[in-house]
Amino acid sequence: MDAETLGKMSSSQKDELMRTVQAQVALANMQELLSKVTDKCFKKCISSPGTSLGSSDQKCIAMCMDRYMDSFNLVSKAYSERLRQESGRL
Amino acid sequence: MNRGGDAALQQFIAAETEKQKFQNIIHELNEKCWDTCMDKPSNKLDSRTESCLKNCVSRFLDANILITERLEKKATEMLNNHDSMSLE
């Protein structure tokens, strides 16, 4: 989309564009999380793939996914906290 | 995007870009710290893993700051001695 097209947009079209951008960003984050959780939890839980996904494998994957999200939130919190401290020091 | 009416839109895109950069850093950092700290997943994050994750974030940032400072110093040294411009 070029500058001219943007200039001609009405304010409701701009609102629409902002919502679309936000939705796409959220989707991209979910996809990144999905790919990381699949990678990490496959490694943690499926050490030797059998003929089917057993119930203990399923339980492990479910727990692993929950813990990965806990970890993500914790890391996010710790990182933001540190950023706040560092910017206060300057 | 140079008209006055687009200022809000430009600001919005800049803010979203910043937020996204932050999210990407967290994705990468969480991956590193998960690999370093996580044992077999259990019912909840135990306190040992929690403190490992927190320390992992802090030490990663310490390392980043230290490397940045050393690199700055080296760059300054290199600029000050043009004759010995080599990456030793």
Backbone of each chain as nested JSON, in Angstrom:
{
  "chains": [
    {"id": "A", "residues": [
      {"number": 1, "name": "MET", "atoms": {"N": [0.839, -1.199, 0.0], "CA": [0.0, 0.0, 0.0], "C": [0.874, 1.249, 0.0]}},
      {"number": 2, "name": "ASP", "atoms": {"N": [0.656, 2.16, -0.964], "CA": [1.527, 3.345, -1.018], "C": [0.94, 4.537, -0.268]}},
      {"number": 3, "name": "ALA", "atoms": {"N": [1.714, 5.602, -0.203], "CA": [1.328, 6.775, 0.583], "C": [0.046, 7.413, 0.055]}},
      {"number": 4, "name": "GLU", "atoms": {"N": [-0.107, 7.387, -1.254], "CA": [-1.291, 8.019, -1.848], "C": [-2.574, 7.286, -1.449]}},
      {"number": 5, "name": "THR", "atoms": {"N": [-2.519, 5.968, -1.504], "CA": [-3.673, 5.171, -1.099], "C": [-4.022, 5.444, 0.361]}},
      {"number": 6, "name": "LEU", "atoms": {"N": [-2.986, 5.515, 1.186], "CA": [-3.19, 5.773, 2.614], "C": [-3.827, 7.139, 2.828]}},
      {"number": 7, "name": "GLY", "atoms": {"N": [-3.358, 8.128, 2.056], "CA": [-3.857, 9.484, 2.188], "C": [-5.336, 9.593, 1.863]}},
      {"number": 8, "name": "LYS", "atoms": {"N": [-5.804, 8.725, 0.953], "CA": [-7.203, 8.788, 0.523], "C": [-8.143, 8.031, 1.456]}},
      {"number": 9, "name": "MET", "atoms": {"N": [-7.589, 7.313, 2.425], "CA": [-8.448, 6.494, 3.288], "C": [-9.265, 7.342, 4.254]}},
      {"number": 10, "name": "SER", "atoms": {"N": [-10.519, 6.935, 4.467], "CA": [-11.342, 7.604, 5.468], "C": [-10.906, 7.132, 6.847]}},
      {"number": 11, "name": "SER", "atoms": {"N": [-11.38, 7.843, 7.892], "CA": [-10.911, 7.471, 9.227], "C": [-11.434, 6.089, 9.631]}},
      {"number": 12, "name": "SER", "atoms": {"N": [-12.609, 5.731, 9.129], "CA": [-13.095, 4.386, 9.484], "C": [-12.278, 3.304, 8.769]}},
      {"number": 13, "name": "GLN", "atoms": {"N": [-11.804, 3.639, 7.565], "CA": [-10.924, 2.685, 6.866], "C": [-9.596, 2.541, 7.599]}},
      {"number": 14, "name": "LYS", "atoms": {"N": [-9.136, 3.663, 8.169], "CA": [-7.875, 3.599, 8.931], "C": [-8.055, 2.767, 10.199]}},
      {"number": 15, "name": "ASP", "atoms": {"N": [-9.199, 2.936, 10.862], "CA": [-9.483, 2.116, 12.049], "C": [-9.469, 0.644, 11.68]}},
      {"number": 16, "name": "GLU", "atoms": {"N": [-10.097, 0.369, 10.554], "CA": [-10.166, -1.004, 10.061], "C": [-8.759, -1.558, 9.822]}},
      {"number": 17, "name": "LEU", "atoms": {"N": [-7.927, -0.719, 9.199], "CA": [-6.544, -1.114, 8.926], "C": [-5.785, -1.415, 10.215]}},
      {"number": 18, "name": "MET", "atoms": {"N": [-5.978, -0.561, 11.226], "CA": [-5.3, -0.773, 12.515], "C": [-5.749, -2.087, 13.146]}},
      {"number": 19, "name": "ARG", "atoms": {"N": [-7.053, -2.354, 13.079], "CA": [-7.551, -3.622, 13.653], "C": [-6.956, -4.812, 12.916]}},
      {"number": 20, "name": "THR", "atoms": {"N": [-6.866, -4.689, 11.597], "CA": [-6.295, -5.786, 10.806], "C": [-4.837, -6.026, 11.192]}},
      {"number": 21, "name": "VAL", "atoms": {"N": [-4.085, -4.927, 11.319], "CA": [-2.677, -5.06, 11.711], "C": [-2.563, -5.758, 13.059]}},
      {"number": 22, "name": "GLN", "atoms": {"N": [-3.375, -5.327, 14.029], "CA": [-3.331, -5.933, 15.36], "C": [-3.662, -7.419, 15.323]}},
      {"number": 23, "name": "ALA", "atoms": {"N": [-4.685, -7.764, 14.515], "CA": [-5.085, -9.169, 14.417], "C": [-3.964, -9.995, 13.796]}},
      {"number": 24, "name": "GLN", "atoms": {"N": [-3.301, -9.433, 12.79], "CA": [-2.22, -10.171, 12.123], "C": [-1.015, -10.351, 13.035]}},
      {"number": 25, "name": "VAL", "atoms": {"N": [-0.736, -9.318, 13.84], "CA": [0.365, -9.419, 14.799], "C": [0.058, -10.503, 15.832]}},
      {"number": 26, "name": "ALA", "atoms": {"N": [-1.179, -10.515, 16.324], "CA": [-1.582, -11.535, 17.301], "C": [-1.471, -12.933, 16.695]}},
      {"number": 27, "name": "LEU", "atoms": {"N": [-1.898, -13.062, 15.456], "CA": [-1.827, -14.354, 14.755], "C": [-0.375, -14.803, 14.592]}},
      {"number": 28, "name": "ALA", "atoms": {"N": [0.494, -13.877, 14.196], "CA": [1.912, -14.214, 14.014], "C": [2.524, -14.689, 15.334]}},
      {"number": 29, "name": "ASN", "atoms": {"N": [2.135, -14.035, 16.442], "CA": [2.649, -14.452, 17.751], "C": [2.161, -15.833, 18.135]}},
      {"number": 30, "name": "MET", "atoms": {"N": [0.904, -16.132, 17.843], "CA": [0.359, -17.453, 18.139], "C": [1.085, -18.516, 17.32]}},
      {"number": 31, "name": "GLN", "atoms": {"N": [1.369, -18.19, 16.058], "CA": [2.056, -19.154, 15.196], "C": [3.467, -19.425, 15.695]}},
      {"number": 32, "name": "GLU", "atoms": {"N": [4.134, -18.367, 16.157], "CA": [5.484, -18.52, 16.691], "C": [5.45, -19.397, 17.946]}},
      {"number": 33, "name": "LEU", "atoms": {"N": [4.473, -19.131, 18.817], "CA": [4.321, -19.917, 20.043], "C": [4.018, -21.379, 19.706]}},
      {"number": 34, "name": "LEU", "atoms": {"N": [3.118, -21.582, 18.766], "CA": [2.745, -22.943, 18.347], "C": [3.97, -23.712, 17.871]}},
      {"number": 35, "name": "SER", "atoms": {"N": [4.779, -23.066, 17.04], "CA": [5.925, -23.771, 16.489], "C": [6.975, -24.066, 17.565]}},
      {"number": 36, "name": "LYS", "atoms": {"N": [7.173, -23.114, 18.497], "CA": [8.142, -23.332, 19.57], "C": [7.654, -24.423, 20.531]}},
      {"number": 37, "name": "VAL", "atoms": {"N": [6.383, -24.359, 20.925], "CA": [5.849, -25.36, 21.862], "C": [5.925, -26.749, 21.233]}},
      {"number": 38, "name": "THR", "atoms": {"N": [5.564, -26.855, 19.971], "CA": [5.617, -28.159, 19.294], "C": [7.039, -28.705, 19.294]}},
      {"number": 39, "name": "ASP", "atoms": {"N": [7.975, -27.858, 18.916], "CA": [9.381, -28.258, 18.892], "C": [9.861, -28.701, 20.276]}},
      {"number": 40, "name": "LYS", "atoms": {"N": [9.666, -27.825, 21.288], "CA": [10.187, -28.093, 22.632], "C": [9.505, -29.296, 23.272]}},
      {"number": 41, "name": "CYS", "atoms": {"N": [8.198, -29.389, 23.131], "CA": [7.466, -30.439, 23.843], "C": [7.585, -31.782, 23.127]}},
      {"number": 42, "name": "PHE", "atoms": {"N": [7.79, -31.757, 21.841], "CA": [8.071, -33.01, 21.146], "C": [9.391, -33.576, 21.674]}},
      {"number": 43, "name": "LYS", "atoms": {"N": [10.385, -32.704, 21.803], "CA": [11.691, -33.144, 22.309], "C": [11.593, -33.663, 23.746]}},
      {"number": 44, "name": "LYS", "atoms": {"N": [10.809, -32.959, 24.593], "CA": [10.711, -33.349, 25.998], "C": [9.908, -34.637, 26.188]}},
      {"number": 45, "name": "CYS", "atoms": {"N": [8.858, -34.799, 25.407], "CA": [7.869, -35.842, 25.731], "C": [7.937, -37.078, 24.844]}},
      {"number": 46, "name": "ILE", "atoms": {"N": [8.373, -36.927, 23.601], "CA": [8.362, -38.076, 22.699], "C": [9.804, -38.504, 22.438]}},
      {"number": 47, "name": "SER", "atoms": {"N": [10.347, -39.297, 23.356], "CA": [11.748, -39.683, 23.187], "C": [11.887, -40.809, 22.166]}},
      {"number": 48, "name": "SER", "atoms": {"N": [10.947, -41.747, 22.193], "CA": [10.952, -42.784, 21.156], "C": [9.53, -42.97, 20.639]}},
      {"number": 49, "name": "PRO", "atoms": {"N": [9.248, -42.431, 19.453], "CA": [7.883, -42.447, 18.912], "C": [7.345, -43.869, 18.735]}},
      {"number": 50, "name": "GLY", "atoms": {"N": [6.196, -44.152, 19.322], "CA": [5.584, -45.467, 19.18], "C": [4.577, -45.485, 18.058]}},
      {"number": 51, "name": "THR", "atoms": {"N": [3.713, -46.501, 18.04], "CA": [2.735, -46.621, 16.954], "C": [1.581, -45.644, 17.121]}},
      {"number": 52, "name": "SER", "atoms": {"N": [1.384, -45.128, 18.353], "CA": [0.373, -44.086, 18.547], "C": [0.837, -43.164, 19.673]}},
      {"number": 53, "name": "LEU", "atoms": {"N": [0.121, -42.035, 19.837], "CA": [0.468, -41.105, 20.905], "C": [-0.21, -41.602, 22.184]}},
      {"number": 54, "name": "GLY", "atoms": {"N": [0.562, -42.225, 23.051], "CA": [-0.006, -42.807, 24.269], "C": [-0.548, -41.771, 25.226]}},
      {"number": 55, "name": "SER", "atoms": {"N": [-1.335, -42.22, 26.205], "CA": [-1.962, -41.26, 27.114], "C": [-0.919, -40.555, 27.98]}},
      {"number": 56, "name": "SER", "atoms": {"N": [0.171, -41.257, 28.309], "CA": [1.19, -40.571, 29.11], "C": [1.928, -39.522, 28.27]}},
      {"number": 57, "name": "ASP", "atoms": {"N": [2.1, -39.8, 26.987], "CA": [2.676, -38.796, 26.081], "C": [1.766, -37.572, 26.0]}},
      {"number": 58, "name": "GLN", "atoms": {"N": [0.461, -37.85, 25.882], "CA": [-0.495, -36.743, 25.778], "C": [-0.478, -35.888, 27.032]}},
      {"number": 59, "name": "LYS", "atoms": {"N": [-0.424, -36.556, 28.198], "CA": [-0.378, -35.813, 29.464], "C": [0.893, -34.978, 29.526]}},
      {"number": 60, "name": "CYS", "atoms": {"N": [2.0, -35.582, 29.116], "CA": [3.28, -34.869, 29.139], "C": [3.214, -33.637, 28.234]}},
      {"number": 61, "name": "ILE", "atoms": {"N": [2.655, -33.796, 27.051], "CA": [2.57, -32.677, 26.11], "C": [1.683, -31.556, 26.662]}},
      {"number": 62, "name": "ALA", "atoms": {"N": [0.562, -31.959, 27.28], "CA": [-0.338, -30.951, 27.851], "C": [0.371, -30.16, 28.951]}},
      {"number": 63, "name": "MET", "atoms": {"N": [1.073, -30.877, 29.838], "CA": [1.783, -30.201, 30.926], "C": [2.9, -29.332, 30.378]}},
      {"number": 64, "name": "CYS", "atoms": {"N": [3.619, -29.88, 29.414], "CA": [4.737, -29.166, 28.817], "C": [4.279, -27.844, 28.208]}},
      {"number": 65, "name": "MET", "atoms": {"N": [3.15, -27.903, 27.502], "CA": [2.599, -26.701, 26.875], "C": [2.234, -25.648, 27.943]}},
      {"number": 66, "name": "ASP", "atoms": {"N": [1.581, -26.103, 29.023], "CA": [1.231, -25.168, 30.099], "C": [2.481, -24.562, 30.735]}},
      {"number": 67, "name": "ARG", "atoms": {"N": [3.508, -25.4, 30.952], "CA": [4.737, -24.906, 31.572], "C": [5.459, -23.959, 30.618]}},
      {"number": 68, "name": "TYR", "atoms": {"N": [5.417, -24.254, 29.308], "CA": [6.089, -23.367, 28.348], "C": [5.473, -21.978, 28.41]}},
      {"number": 69, "name": "MET", "atoms": {"N": [4.133, -21.943, 28.529], "CA": [3.461, -20.646, 28.612], "C": [3.743, -19.95, 29.941]}},
      {"number": 70, "name": "ASP", "atoms": {"N": [3.817, -20.72, 31.043], "CA": [4.238, -20.139, 32.33], "C": [5.613, -19.509, 32.179]}},
      {"number": 71, "name": "SER", "atoms": {"N": [6.502, -20.264, 31.559], "CA": [7.871, -19.808, 31.38], "C": [7.913, -18.531, 30.539]}},
      {"number": 72, "name": "PHE", "atoms": {"N": [7.137, -18.519, 29.473], "CA": [7.068, -17.341, 28.599], "C": [6.644, -16.105, 29.396]}},
      {"number": 73, "name": "ASN", "atoms": {"N": [5.601, -16.267, 30.206], "CA": [5.114, -15.134, 30.994], "C": [6.137, -14.677, 32.034]}},
      {"number": 74, "name": "LEU", "atoms": {"N": [6.807, -15.648, 32.64], "CA": [7.817, -15.326, 33.644], "C": [8.991, -14.577, 33.02]}},
      {"number": 75, "name": "VAL", "atoms": {"N": [9.452, -15.073, 31.88], "CA": [10.576, -14.442, 31.174], "C": [10.189, -13.029, 30.737]}},
      {"number": 76, "name": "SER", "atoms": {"N": [8.968, -12.889, 30.231], "CA": [8.475, -11.593, 29.798], "C": [8.449, -10.602, 30.968]}},
      {"number": 77, "name": "LYS", "atoms": {"N": [7.97, -11.085, 32.131], "CA": [7.895, -10.238, 33.322], "C": [9.293, -9.844, 33.804]}},
      {"number": 78, "name": "ALA", "atoms": {"N": [10.201, -10.835, 33.868], "CA": [11.553, -10.575, 34.352], "C": [12.278, -9.597, 33.425]}},
      {"number": 79, "name": "TYR", "atoms": {"N": [12.073, -9.77, 32.115], "CA": [12.716, -8.894, 31.132], "C": [12.201, -7.455, 31.261]}},
      {"number": 80, "name": "SER", "atoms": {"N": [10.877, -7.304, 31.37], "CA": [10.301, -5.95, 31.501], "C": [10.77, -5.28, 32.78]}},
      {"number": 81, "name": "GLU", "atoms": {"N": [10.818, -6.083, 33.85], "CA": [11.258, -5.564, 35.145], "C": [12.688, -5.018, 35.035]}},
      {"number": 82, "name": "ARG", "atoms": {"N": [13.552, -5.788, 34.383], "CA": [14.95, -5.383, 34.205], "C": [15.049, -4.126, 33.338]}},
      {"number": 83, "name": "LEU", "atoms": {"N": [14.233, -4.074, 32.281], "CA": [14.233, -2.891, 31.41], "C": [13.873, -1.639, 32.206]}},
      {"number": 84, "name": "ARG", "atoms": {"N": [12.853, -1.786, 33.084], "CA": [12.434, -0.655, 33.918], "C": [13.581, -0.204, 34.811]}},
      {"number": 85, "name": "GLN", "atoms": {"N": [14.271, -1.175, 35.44], "CA": [15.402, -0.863, 36.315], "C": [16.505, -0.155, 35.546]}},
      {"number": 86, "name": "GLU", "atoms": {"N": [16.835, -0.691, 34.373], "CA": [17.929, -0.125, 33.585], "C": [17.606, 1.287, 33.122]}},
      {"number": 87, "name": "SER", "atoms": {"N": [16.357, 1.516, 32.724], "CA": [16.02, 2.855, 32.228], "C": [15.944, 3.855, 33.383]}},
      {"number": 88, "name": "GLY", "atoms": {"N": [15.681, 3.371, 34.603], "CA": [15.687, 4.238, 35.776], "C": [17.098, 4.657, 36.154]}},
      {"number": 89, "name": "ARG", "atoms": {"N": [18.084, 3.812, 35.781], "CA": [19.47, 4.058, 36.154], "C": [20.124, 5.131, 35.289]}},
      {"number": 90, "name": "LEU", "atoms": {"N": [19.612, 5.302, 34.073], "CA": [20.214, 6.253, 33.128], "C": [19.949, 7.711, 33.509]}}
    ]},
    {"id": "B", "residues": [
      {"number": 1, "name": "MET", "atoms": {"N": [3.166, 8.499, 3.173], "CA": [2.711, 8.776, 4.535], "C": [3.274, 10.11, 5.019]}},
      {"number": 2, "name": "ASN", "atoms": {"N": [2.998, 11.199, 4.301], "CA": [3.573, 12.463, 4.757], "C": [2.514, 13.515, 5.057]}},
      {"number": 3, "name": "ARG", "atoms": {"N": [1.244, 13.143, 4.959], "CA": [0.199, 14.097, 5.283], "C": [-0.116, 14.087, 6.776]}},
      {"number": 4, "name": "GLY", "atoms": {"N": [-0.585, 15.212, 7.282], "CA": [-0.877, 15.351, 8.703], "C": [-1.829, 14.293, 9.222]}},
      {"number": 5, "name": "GLY", "atoms": {"N": [-2.827, 13.939, 8.413], "CA": [-3.834, 12.97, 8.823], "C": [-3.272, 11.589, 9.085]}},
      {"number": 6, "name": "ASP", "atoms": {"N": [-2.071, 11.318, 8.567], "CA": [-1.49, 9.989, 8.732], "C": [-0.616, 9.872, 9.969]}},
      {"number": 7, "name": "ALA", "atoms": {"N": [-0.481, 10.975, 10.695], "CA": [0.401, 10.958, 11.865], "C": [-0.027, 9.871, 12.853]}},
      {"number": 8, "name": "ALA", "atoms": {"N": [-1.341, 9.797, 13.097], "CA": [-1.849, 8.818, 14.056], "C": [-1.538, 7.404, 13.587]}},
      {"number": 9, "name": "LEU", "atoms": {"N": [-1.714, 7.19, 12.289], "CA": [-1.46, 5.872, 11.709], "C": [0.015, 5.523, 11.812]}},
      {"number": 10, "name": "GLN", "atoms": {"N": [0.857, 6.497, 11.515], "CA": [2.309, 6.285, 11.601], "C": [2.723, 5.935, 13.024]}},
      {"number": 11, "name": "GLN", "atoms": {"N": [2.126, 6.665, 13.97], "CA": [2.414, 6.431, 15.379], "C": [1.97, 5.027, 15.781]}},
      {"number": 12, "name": "PHE", "atoms": {"N": [0.809, 4.655, 15.281], "CA": [0.27, 3.326, 15.581], "C": [1.194, 2.231, 15.062]}},
      {"number": 13, "name": "ILE", "atoms": {"N": [1.654, 2.389, 13.817], "CA": [2.548, 1.382, 13.231], "C": [3.866, 1.318, 14.0]}},
      {"number": 14, "name": "ALA", "atoms": {"N": [4.388, 2.494, 14.377], "CA": [5.635, 2.52, 15.142], "C": [5.466, 1.786, 16.473]}},
      {"number": 15, "name": "ALA", "atoms": {"N": [4.328, 2.039, 17.15], "CA": [4.079, 1.398, 18.443], "C": [3.927, -0.11, 18.285]}},
      {"number": 16, "name": "GLU", "atoms": {"N": [3.196, -0.524, 17.247], "CA": [3.0, -1.96, 17.005], "C": [4.33, -2.647, 16.685]}},
      {"number": 17, "name": "THR", "atoms": {"N": [5.17, -1.948, 15.915], "CA": [6.474, -2.504, 15.563], "C": [7.329, -2.709, 16.813]}},
      {"number": 18, "name": "GLU", "atoms": {"N": [7.303, -1.716, 17.713], "CA": [8.044, -1.834, 18.973], "C": [7.544, -3.015, 19.789]}},
      {"number": 19, "name": "LYS", "atoms": {"N": [6.217, -3.122, 19.906], "CA": [5.618, -4.221, 20.677], "C": [6.031, -5.563, 20.094]}},
      {"number": 20, "name": "GLN", "atoms": {"N": [6.05, -5.619, 18.766], "CA": [6.395, -6.876, 18.101], "C": [7.863, -7.234, 18.31]}},
      {"number": 21, "name": "LYS", "atoms": {"N": [8.726, -6.21, 18.284], "CA": [10.154, -6.45, 18.565], "C": [10.309, -7.045, 19.947]}},
      {"number": 22, "name": "PHE", "atoms": {"N": [9.583, -6.468, 20.906], "CA": [9.631, -6.969, 22.276], "C": [9.185, -8.435, 22.328]}},
      {"number": 23, "name": "GLN", "atoms": {"N": [8.061, -8.732, 21.682], "CA": [7.548, -10.108, 21.677], "C": [8.572, -11.082, 21.097]}},
      {"number": 24, "name": "ASN", "atoms": {"N": [9.239, -10.666, 20.014], "CA": [10.231, -11.542, 19.385], "C": [11.41, -11.807, 20.314]}},
      {"number": 25, "name": "ILE", "atoms": {"N": [11.833, -10.764, 21.033], "CA": [12.922, -10.948, 21.999], "C": [12.493, -11.969, 23.054]}},
      {"number": 26, "name": "ILE", "atoms": {"N": [11.264, -11.851, 23.546], "CA": [10.781, -12.775, 24.583], "C": [10.71, -14.207, 24.036]}},
      {"number": 27, "name": "HIS", "atoms": {"N": [10.232, -14.364, 22.799], "CA": [10.186, -15.704, 22.192], "C": [11.583, -16.342, 22.178]}},
      {"number": 28, "name": "GLU", "atoms": {"N": [12.583, -15.574, 21.736], "CA": [13.947, -16.108, 21.632], "C": [14.553, -16.379, 23.001]}},
      {"number": 29, "name": "LEU", "atoms": {"N": [14.371, -15.415, 23.909], "CA": [14.944, -15.542, 25.244], "C": [14.291, -16.692, 26.006]}},
      {"number": 30, "name": "ASN", "atoms": {"N": [12.988, -16.828, 25.861], "CA": [12.285, -17.919, 26.544], "C": [12.786, -19.266, 26.036]}},
      {"number": 31, "name": "GLU", "atoms": {"N": [13.043, -19.346, 24.752], "CA": [13.552, -20.594, 24.187], "C": [14.913, -20.955, 24.798]}},
      {"number": 32, "name": "LYS", "atoms": {"N": [15.829, -19.955, 24.845], "CA": [17.151, -20.195, 25.436], "C": [17.025, -20.644, 26.887]}},
      {"number": 33, "name": "CYS", "atoms": {"N": [16.197, -19.915, 27.667], "CA": [16.131, -20.174, 29.102], "C": [15.383, -21.474, 29.387]}},
      {"number": 34, "name": "TRP", "atoms": {"N": [14.409, -21.806, 28.557], "CA": [13.709, -23.088, 28.685], "C": [14.717, -24.233, 28.499]}},
      {"number": 35, "name": "ASP", "atoms": {"N": [15.537, -24.132, 27.46], "CA": [16.54, -25.17, 27.205], "C": [17.525, -25.287, 28.366]}},
      {"number": 36, "name": "THR", "atoms": {"N": [17.853, -24.14, 28.968], "CA": [18.818, -24.147, 30.063], "C": [18.21, -24.667, 31.368]}},
      {"number": 37, "name": "CYS", "atoms": {"N": [16.961, -24.307, 31.628], "CA": [16.413, -24.51, 32.979], "C": [15.437, -25.67, 33.109]}},
      {"number": 38, "name": "MET", "atoms": {"N": [14.771, -26.031, 32.029], "CA": [13.636, -26.936, 32.171], "C": [14.037, -28.402, 32.164]}},
      {"number": 39, "name": "ASP", "atoms": {"N": [13.569, -29.097, 33.201], "CA": [13.72, -30.538, 33.276], "C": [12.435, -31.137, 32.706]}},
      {"number": 40, "name": "LYS", "atoms": {"N": [12.047, -32.324, 33.141], "CA": [10.754, -32.897, 32.706], "C": [9.619, -31.998, 33.185]}},
      {"number": 41, "name": "PRO", "atoms": {"N": [8.667, -31.644, 32.301], "CA": [7.55, -30.796, 32.736], "C": [6.686, -31.483, 33.797]}},
      {"number": 42, "name": "SER", "atoms": {"N": [6.293, -30.736, 34.822], "CA": [5.411, -31.308, 35.849], "C": [4.169, -30.444, 35.997]}},
      {"number": 43, "name": "ASN", "atoms": {"N": [3.418, -30.693, 37.094], "CA": [2.141, -29.992, 37.281], "C": [2.236, -28.488, 37.399]}},
      {"number": 44, "name": "LYS", "atoms": {"N": [3.347, -28.03, 37.964], "CA": [3.543, -26.577, 38.005], "C": [5.031, -26.266, 37.928]}},
      {"number": 45, "name": "LEU", "atoms": {"N": [5.34, -25.009, 37.651], "CA": [6.746, -24.597, 37.633], "C": [7.256, -24.651, 39.064]}},
      {"number": 46, "name": "ASP", "atoms": {"N": [8.263, -25.488, 39.353], "CA": [8.761, -25.497, 40.726], "C": [9.661, -24.29, 40.956]}},
      {"number": 47, "name": "SER", "atoms": {"N": [9.918, -24.009, 42.236], "CA": [10.593, -22.754, 42.57], "C": [12.03, -22.744, 42.041]}},
      {"number": 48, "name": "ARG", "atoms": {"N": [12.636, -23.929, 41.962], "CA": [14.006, -23.997, 41.453], "C": [14.047, -23.574, 39.974]}},
      {"number": 49, "name": "THR", "atoms": {"N": [13.078, -24.076, 39.198], "CA": [13.008, -23.712, 37.776], "C": [12.693, -22.229, 37.628]}},
      {"number": 50, "name": "GLU", "atoms": {"N": [11.761, -21.746, 38.483], "CA": [11.41, -20.327, 38.419], "C": [12.62, -19.445, 38.636]}},
      {"number": 51, "name": "SER", "atoms": {"N": [13.414, -19.751, 39.668], "CA": [14.568, -18.875, 39.909], "C": [15.618, -19.061, 38.824]}},
      {"number": 52, "name": "CYS", "atoms": {"N": [15.721, -20.268, 38.281], "CA": [16.642, -20.471, 37.161], "C": [16.239, -19.594, 35.974]}},
      {"number": 53, "name": "LEU", "atoms": {"N": [14.943, -19.555, 35.676], "CA": [14.462, -18.746, 34.54], "C": [14.749, -17.261, 34.768]}},
      {"number": 54, "name": "LYS", "atoms": {"N": [14.453, -16.801, 36.002], "CA": [14.699, -15.386, 36.307], "C": [16.179, -15.057, 36.197]}},
      {"number": 55, "name": "ASN", "atoms": {"N": [17.029, -15.931, 36.768], "CA": [18.477, -15.706, 36.681], "C": [18.962, -15.744, 35.242]}},
      {"number": 56, "name": "CYS", "atoms": {"N": [18.38, -16.642, 34.47], "CA": [18.757, -16.775, 33.062], "C": [18.523, -15.468, 32.319]}},
      {"number": 57, "name": "VAL", "atoms": {"N": [17.361, -14.852, 32.542], "CA": [17.054, -13.573, 31.892], "C": [18.054, -12.507, 32.337]}},
      {"number": 58, "name": "SER", "atoms": {"N": [18.275, -12.421, 33.657], "CA": [19.183, -11.386, 34.175], "C": [20.597, -11.578, 33.673]}},
      {"number": 59, "name": "ARG", "atoms": {"N": [21.088, -12.827, 33.699], "CA": [22.473, -13.069, 33.274], "C": [22.627, -12.856, 31.769]}},
      {"number": 60, "name": "PHE", "atoms": {"N": [21.59, -13.191, 31.007], "CA": [21.661, -12.941, 29.564], "C": [21.824, -11.449, 29.299]}},
      {"number": 61, "name": "LEU", "atoms": {"N": [21.032, -10.648, 30.034], "CA": [21.126, -9.2, 29.858], "C": [22.462, -8.665, 30.351]}},
      {"number": 62, "name": "ASP", "atoms": {"N": [22.967, -9.197, 31.485], "CA": [24.295, -8.798, 31.967], "C": [25.347, -9.068, 30.904]}},
      {"number": 63, "name": "ALA", "atoms": {"N": [25.283, -10.264, 30.319], "CA": [26.254, -10.633, 29.295], "C": [26.149, -9.679, 28.116]}},
      {"number": 64, "name": "ASN", "atoms": {"N": [24.916, -9.374, 27.729], "CA": [24.691, -8.464, 26.601], "C": [25.278, -7.078, 26.879]}},
      {"number": 65, "name": "ILE", "atoms": {"N": [25.051, -6.58, 28.099], "CA": [25.564, -5.258, 28.477], "C": [27.089, -5.257, 28.495]}},
      {"number": 66, "name": "LEU", "atoms": {"N": [27.654, -6.312, 29.098], "CA": [29.116, -6.426, 29.185], "C": [29.756, -6.438, 27.799]}},
      {"number": 67, "name": "ILE", "atoms": {"N": [29.163, -7.226, 26.904], "CA": [29.702, -7.339, 25.548], "C": [29.579, -6.011, 24.813]}},
      {"number": 68, "name": "THR", "atoms": {"N": [28.433, -5.344, 24.993], "CA": [28.239, -4.034, 24.367], "C": [29.312, -3.051, 24.83]}},
      {"number": 69, "name": "GLU", "atoms": {"N": [29.546, -3.023, 26.143], "CA": [30.537, -2.09, 26.692], "C": [31.942, -2.392, 26.185]}},
      {"number": 70, "name": "ARG", "atoms": {"N": [32.301, -3.684, 26.165], "CA": [33.646, -4.063, 25.709], "C": [33.832, -3.715, 24.234]}},
      {"number": 71, "name": "LEU", "atoms": {"N": [32.759, -3.959, 23.465], "CA": [32.83, -3.678, 22.029], "C": [32.982, -2.181, 21.785]}},
      {"number": 72, "name": "GLU", "atoms": {"N": [32.258, -1.394, 22.586], "CA": [32.367, 0.069, 22.483], "C": [33.792, 0.51, 22.759]}},
      {"number": 73, "name": "LYS", "atoms": {"N": [34.388, -0.075, 23.809], "CA": [35.746, 0.274, 24.19], "C": [36.728, -0.091, 23.066]}},
      {"number": 74, "name": "LYS", "atoms": {"N": [36.547, -1.293, 22.525], "CA": [37.425, -1.741, 21.441], "C": [37.283, -0.849, 20.219]}},
      {"number": 75, "name": "ALA", "atoms": {"N": [36.052, -0.471, 19.915], "CA": [35.798, 0.377, 18.75], "C": [36.471, 1.729, 18.93]}},
      {"number": 76, "name": "THR", "atoms": {"N": [36.371, 2.276, 20.155], "CA": [37.011, 3.554, 20.443], "C": [38.523, 3.446, 20.305]}},
      {"number": 77, "name": "GLU", "atoms": {"N": [39.085, 2.364, 20.862], "CA": [40.531, 2.129, 20.757], "C": [40.969, 2.088, 19.301]}},
      {"number": 78, "name": "MET", "atoms": {"N": [40.178, 1.381, 18.522], "CA": [40.521, 1.233, 17.11], "C": [40.472, 2.567, 16.388]}},
      {"number": 79, "name": "LEU", "atoms": {"N": [39.48, 3.391, 16.74], "CA": [39.357, 4.705, 16.099], "C": [40.516, 5.613, 16.51]}},
      {"number": 80, "name": "ASN", "atoms": {"N": [40.995, 5.432, 17.757], "CA": [42.072, 6.288, 18.255], "C": [43.453, 5.907, 17.718]}},
      {"number": 81, "name": "ASN", "atoms": {"N": [43.656, 4.654, 17.347], "CA": [44.935, 4.245, 16.754], "C": [44.711, 3.768, 15.33]}},
      {"number": 82, "name": "HIS", "atoms": {"N": [44.642, 4.71, 14.417], "CA": [44.384, 4.354, 13.021], "C": [45.441, 3.41, 12.468]}},
      {"number": 83, "name": "ASP", "atoms": {"N": [46.711, 3.604, 12.946], "CA": [47.833, 2.825, 12.39], "C": [47.674, 1.337, 12.709]}},
      {"number": 84, "name": "SER", "atoms": {"N": [47.14, 1.014, 13.891], "CA": [47.03, -0.409, 14.237], "C": [45.582, -0.879, 14.15]}},
      {"number": 85, "name": "MET", "atoms": {"N": [44.983, -0.626, 13.006], "CA": [43.588, -1.036, 12.827], "C": [43.47, -2.516, 12.508]}},
      {"number": 86, "name": "SER", "atoms": {"N": [43.57, -3.323, 13.504], "CA": [43.369, -4.75, 13.243], "C": [42.5, -5.348, 14.333]}},
      {"number": 87, "name": "LEU", "atoms": {"N": [41.723, -6.307, 13.974], "CA": [40.833, -6.973, 14.932], "C": [41.603, -8.106, 15.609]}},
      {"number": 88, "name": "GLU", "atoms": {"N": [42.356, -7.765, 16.653], "CA": [43.147, -8.807, 17.324], "C": [42.298, -9.445, 18.41]}}
    ]}
  ]
}
